[in-house]
Amino acid sequence: MPGTKDARERGYANGRARREEIIRIASEYFAERGFLSATILEIAAVCGISRPGLLHHFPDKEALLEAVLEARDIEDRERFRPYARGHGGMGVLRGMVDLAAHNRLVPGLIELFVRLSSEASAPDHPAHEYFRDRYERIRSGTSRTLAAAIAHGHLRPDLDPDDAALRLTAAMDGLQTLWLYDRSIDMAGRIGTMLREWMTPEGEAAFDAAAPAPAEPLAMAEHGQVG
Amino acid sequence: MPGTKDARERGYANGRARREEIIRIASEYFAERGFLSATILEIAAVCGISRPGLLHHFPDKEALLEAVLEARDIEDRERFRPYARGHGGMGVLRGMVDLAAHNRLVPGLIELFVRLSSEASAPDHPAHEYFRDRYERIRSGTSRTLAAAIAHGHLRPDLDPDDAALRLTAAMDGLQTLWLYDRSIDMAGRIGTMLREWMTPEGEAAFDAAAPAPAEPLAMAEHGQVG
């Protein structure tokens, strides 16, 4: 019976749309209030549904948090392309700077990651492993990128990739916290200055040449802080 | 009647000791749970007193938070001396590195500042102005220090003091968050590498000579993140 199938598919589509809407609102709510002090009842109220209505989609607050972080990761991967390869690592570094410029346009995401990454530093927080793994991934990915750029003669040969990757990750994180208090801070400019201190003249040329195609302006999921 | 006066003074002393004990425990509690999700009832329970007993010392949670931050500032000022003057700004920079080394020994303070600084980025948070002012003070103080060090020929003349101060503040903040996830991170080492990238040979000599007297190992309140 095709009619029944259509109705079922419409039902699925409605359920998906509702689910995505809840994730979007929960993301904003966690960004504003943190995970620990937010309640399912409050989030349901902001979504305009009942508590059982929300629990139909997500059995508990932890499941909702997991869905919020998973949605961010999927968005990240989709935005991840234009900078990823080539330019002897300088494309990725250029992507980090452009990402920092982009992030100013999505303050809710910065708030979400600043709030949750600090809250989740407690080992019993449900997002603790997520953030621990995420920082490890960002640091090791950035370190590989820096090592490639050094090997290509784009960065100073005496730069230690692991040390510099850690400092870059910390700077991006720290700038986001400071930016929440002073929106005049040019995060991309500061990361750019930091990177240019490490570049050889050849590296600067490769960095400037590494702008992405205009149709794909933003990316660098794994290496950015909120992207 | 001297007896009455002694009794009254003993009473005051007991009250002060109790008050300090509450501040110490509340500080740990805020560090672990954040300010928003902590309750007066929970903190009273950890202190081993009743809710009215706690409210006798602090009328509400905001007053308790204020007392916690004020106690930190007083401690900071007391620890502030040995690095403050001389060495053409290099003493202060040396103090920042030593402070980062010290902070590993007081993880609760790092947790408190990482937690509260992110939570208080919301403009309606009771500690919002405290952290906004604190970041401004740290940035402008660090900028003055860097300008002095540049003027003394200790740092590269092309370094922009405001830009470098912001990056240094962000790096110290960001390293503390990352450290909560990976205690093997050598925060002092990373800050030291960052500063040495900016130093002239004369600056390195002044930096190495700027170690404080052994009797006063730690300081640098206004320029450190949690000190």
Interface residues (C-beta under 8 A of the other chain):
Chain A: E32 R33 G34 L36 S37 E111 V114 R115 S117 S118 E119 S121 A122 F131 R132 Y135 E136 D160 D163 L166 R167 T169 A170 A171 M172 D173 G174 L175 T177 L178 L180 Y181 D182 I185 G189 R190 T193 M194 E197
Chain B: E32 R33 G34 L36 S37 E111 V114 R115 S117 S118 E119 S121 A122 F131 R132 Y135 E136 D160 D163 L166 R167 T169 A170 A171 M172 D173 G174 L175 T177 L178 L180 Y181 D182 I185 G189 R190 T193 M194 E197
